Amino acid sequence: MTNEARDKALDEALWKFHQRNKHDRFFGTAELHYQGGQIVRIKKQETLTPQDLLRITDR
C-alpha cells in the first residue's frame, strides 16, 4: 500500500469513527494524539449515565 493510499484509508477510518460516535450518541471524550503531524493514537473515554447502565443491562 502506498503512503497516499494508507493516508486515505486512515482518513476514512477516522471519519467512520467520528460518524459512529455521533450516530450512537456517544457522551465522553476522544483524544487525538499527534506525532510528526500525523495521528498516532486515539484515546476514547465514555461516560455512562444511570439510563445507559439500564439500557446496557436490558432492564
N, C-alpha and C positions, 0 to 999 in steps of 0.2 A: 504494500500500500504506500503510495507516495505521501509526502508530507501534506500536500494540498488536500488529498482525499481524506487523510486522517483528520486534519483540521475541520473539514466539512462534516465528517461523521461525528466528531466531538461536539461541534456546534449544534447539530441536530439532536444529539443526546441531551445536551443541556437544555435545549428548548422543550423537549419532551418531558424532562424532569420538572421544569417550571410549569408546563401545562397540566401535568398530572397533579402536582401540588395544588394548583388553582382549582382544578375540577373537583378534587377530593376535599376542598375547603380546609386545607392544611392550616393549622394555627401553631406557629412556633418560629424558629429561626433557621435560616440556611446561610452558612458562611462559605464564601468562595475564597480559597487560598491561592494566591498567585506567586509564581516564581519565574523570573525571566520573561515577564509579560504574558505568561500562559497560566491557565488554571491547572493546579497540580492536585488539588484536593477539595472536596465539598463536604462540609460537616452539617448534618441536619439534626436539629433538636426539636422534638414535638412536645407541645403542652396539651395535656388531656384534661378535659372538664369532667365533672361527675356524669353528665349526659353521654360523653364519649365512652366512659367506662361501661355504662349500661348498654350502650349500642354494641360495644365490642363483645360483651358477655351475653348478648341477646336477651336481655331482661326487660 
